[in-house]
Amino acid sequence: MENRRPDYILFSVTVILIILGIIILYSVSSSLSQEKFGSSFYYLNHQILYGLLPGLTLAFFSFKINLNSLKKMAPLILLINLMLLAMVFLPIVGFRFKGAARWLSFGKITFQPSEFLKISFILYLASWLANRTEKDKEFSQTFIAFLIVIGLVSLLLIFQPDVSTLLIIILIGGLMYFLAKTPLWHSVLTILILIFGLLFLVIVAPYRFNRILVFLNPELDPMGIGYQIKQALIAVGSGGISGLGLGLSKQKFGFLPHAISDSIFAIFAEETGFLGSSILTLLYLIFAWRGFKIGNESQDKFPKFLAFGITFWITLQAFINIGSMTGILPLSGIPLPFISFGGSALISELVGVGILLNISKRLI
């Protein structure tokens, strides 16, 4: 093992994304924050104190930790995360919002275990696949075990419900499993299970089915379930080439739902235009390029699978969010990495970057 410099391009891109996130979050949230809390800095301060600062601290530890130790701890990390995920249903510590049980509340600290599940699941799957592919020539038992783990995670997320996170988890898991050079029919069967599972979830929940209908026909219910995508498209279109200017969005004044979280890209596009949106998209593409490069250069299976998994996670979330705000994909409720308001998401994403930089500083 030979130490080298970490990937400074990946580091720089992440820093730029974080700075953009702080700027656009303040621009979007200042009026709402002033109205609700009497201070235009409330949401920004919350993001910095409960997201950015702990995220940078944990990212530093992730950057310094020995990868072999991380591999050994992966099952325990996932187990703890699954226990926290189950605790959201407890009446004392579980916190419900708009009918969803996704948060744990301990005094003033509230966090979302499903956001941390993404990185803990990637850690576990990378460790597990590395061990299996090194020892096993026959993948049948491996595939059954893979489906059991996915099934357990799926049940916990479905009952919350948090189908958007479940979609990301299954996509990441399927891609990582395929990269482990497992038999092709395993991947095909996984895709079929995913398709039929999503169809079932759409059918049993009318609001999900309506989202698909509105995606196919945005004018179907413009003042109801189609309202968010309608306002998002208005925001994106209003930006034109160069945008209205930072702080000058009109849609953020109560027109666009979830403006500081899921819909923040639409406000960003309104204020910075096609040029700003293109730069942001390019930053995510550079992140993907460097992440996959780190994975390709890793000869050991664990860091290779880990780098690919983290890169898939960040870039999939980014382009699903952007796609949903531009009408290319149905609305998903998936946050935009490093940009959307949410401390739990930002912490887990920064931990992922710390691990990627850790892998990049070593020739393994």
Residue pairs with C-beta under 8 A, 6 or more apart in sequence:
1 362
1 363
1 364
2 362
2 363
3 361
3 362
4 361
4 362
4 363
5 361
6 63
6 357
6 358
6 360
6 361
7 290
7 293
7 294
7 356
7 357
7 360
7 361
9 286
9 290
10 287
10 290
10 291
10 294
10 353
10 356
10 357
10 360
11 353
11 357
13 283
13 286
13 287
13 290
14 287
14 338
14 350
14 353
16 283
17 283
17 284
17 287
17 337
17 338
17 339
18 52
18 338
20 268
20 280
20 283
20 338
20 339
21 47
21 338
21 339
21 340
21 346
22 44
22 47
22 48
22 52
23 246
24 246
24 264
24 267
24 268
24 271
24 339
25 43
25 44
25 47
25 260
25 264
25 339
25 341
26 40
26 41
26 43
26 44
27 246
27 247
27 249
27 252
27 267
27 271
28 249
28 252
28 259
28 260
28 264
28 267
29 40
29 42
29 43
29 44
29 259
29 260
29 341
30 40
30 41
30 44
30 247
31 40
31 252
31 253
32 43
32 252
32 259
32 260
33 39
33 40
33 41
33 42
33 43
33 44
34 40
36 42
39 45
43 260
43 341
46 341
46 343
47 341
47 342
47 343
47 346
50 109
50 343
51 342
51 343
51 344
51 345
51 346
51 347
52 346
52 350
54 343
54 347
55 343
55 346
55 347
55 348
55 349
55 350
55 351
56 350
58 347
58 350
58 351
58 354
59 350
59 351
59 353
59 354
60 354
61 354
62 351
62 352
62 354
62 355
62 358
63 354
63 355
63 357
63 358
63 361
64 358
65 358
67 302
67 303
67 358
67 359
67 362
67 364
70 123
70 355
71 126
71 127
71 130
71 302
72 127
74 120
74 123
74 124
74 126
74 127
74 128
75 124
75 127
75 128
77 120
77 123
77 124
78 120
78 121
78 123
78 124
80 120
81 113
81 116
81 117
81 120
81 121
82 117
82 152
82 153
82 156
84 104
84 113
84 116
85 113
85 114
85 117
85 156
85 157
86 156
87 93
87 94
87 104
87 113
88 94
88 95
88 101
88 102
88 103
88 104
88 113
88 160
89 101
89 159
93 104
93 105
93 106
94 101
94 103
94 104
94 105
95 101
95 103
95 104
95 105
95 110
96 103
97 103
100 160
100 161
100 162
101 159
101 160
102 112
102 113
102 114
102 160
102 162
103 110
103 111
103 112
104 110
104 111
104 112
104 113
111 343
111 344
112 342
112 344
112 345
113 344
114 157
114 160
114 162
114 165
115 165
115 342
115 344
115 345
115 347
115 348
116 344
116 347
116 348
117 153
117 157
117 165
117 169
118 165
118 168
118 169
118 172
118 313
118 348
118 352
119 310
119 313
119 348
119 351
119 352
119 355
121 153
121 169
121 172
121 173
122 172
122 176
122 306
122 309
122 310
122 313
122 352
123 306
124 149
125 149
125 172
125 173
125 176
125 177
125 305
125 309
126 176
126 302
126 303
126 305
126 306
126 309
127 302
128 145
128 149
129 176
129 177
129 180
129 301
129 305
130 300
130 301
130 302
130 305
132 139
132 142
132 180
133 180
133 181
133 182
133 301
134 301
136 142
139 182
139 183
139 186
142 182
143 182
143 183
143 186
143 189
146 173
146 177
146 186
147 190
147 193
150 169
150 170
150 173
153 166
153 169
154 166
154 169
154 170
154 197
157 163
157 165
157 166
157 169
158 166
158 201
161 205
163 198
163 201
163 208
164 332
164 333
164 334
165 334
167 198
167 332
167 334
168 313
168 316
168 317
168 320
168 334
170 194
171 194
171 312
171 316
172 309
172 312
172 313
172 316
174 187
174 190
174 191
174 194
175 308
175 309
175 312
176 305
176 308
176 309
176 312
177 186
177 187
177 190
178 187
179 305
179 308
180 301
180 305
201 208
202 208
202 209
202 212
203 209
207 225
210 221
210 225
211 225
211 330
211 331
212 330
213 220
214 220
214 221
214 225
214 226
214 229
214 330
214 331
215 229
215 327
215 329
215 330
215 331
218 226
218 229
218 230
218 233
218 327
219 226
220 226
221 227
222 230
227 257
228 256
228 257
228 258
228 263
228 331
229 324
229 327
229 331
231 251
231 255
231 256
231 257
231 263
231 266
232 251
232 256
232 263
232 266
232 325
232 326
232 327
233 266
233 326
233 327
234 251
234 255
235 249
235 251
235 256
235 263
235 266
235 267
235 269
235 270
236 266
236 269
236 270
236 277
236 325
236 326
238 244
238 250
238 251
238 270
239 269
239 270
239 271
239 272
239 273
239 274
239 276
239 277
240 273
240 274
241 273
241 274
241 275
242 272
242 273
242 274
242 275
243 269
243 270
243 271
243 272
243 273
243 275
243 276
244 250
244 270
244 271
244 273
245 271
246 271
246 272
247 271
248 271
249 267
249 270
249 271
250 270
251 259
251 266
251 267
251 270
252 259
252 267
256 263
256 266
256 267
257 263
259 266
259 267
260 340
260 341
261 335
261 340
261 341
261 342
262 321
262 324
262 331
262 332
262 333
262 334
262 335
262 336
262 340
263 325
264 336
264 339
264 340
264 341
265 277
265 280
265 321
265 322
265 325
265 336
265 339
266 325
268 276
268 277
268 280
268 339
269 276
269 277
269 325
272 279
272 280
277 322
280 339
281 322
284 314
284 315
284 318
284 319
284 337
285 315
287 311
287 314
287 315
287 318
288 311
288 314
288 315
290 360
291 307
291 308
291 310
291 311
291 314
291 315
291 356
292 307
292 308
292 311
294 307
294 311
294 356
294 359
294 360
295 303
295 304
295 305
295 307
295 308
295 311
295 359
296 304
297 363
298 304
298 307
298 359
298 364
299 363
299 364
300 364
303 359
303 362
303 364
306 355
306 359
307 356
307 359
310 352
310 353
310 355
310 356
311 356
313 352
314 337
314 349
314 352
317 334
317 335
317 336
317 337
318 336
318 337
320 329
320 332
320 334
321 332
321 334
321 335
321 336
321 340
322 328
322 336
323 329
324 330
324 331
324 332
324 334
335 342
335 345
337 345
337 349
338 346
338 349
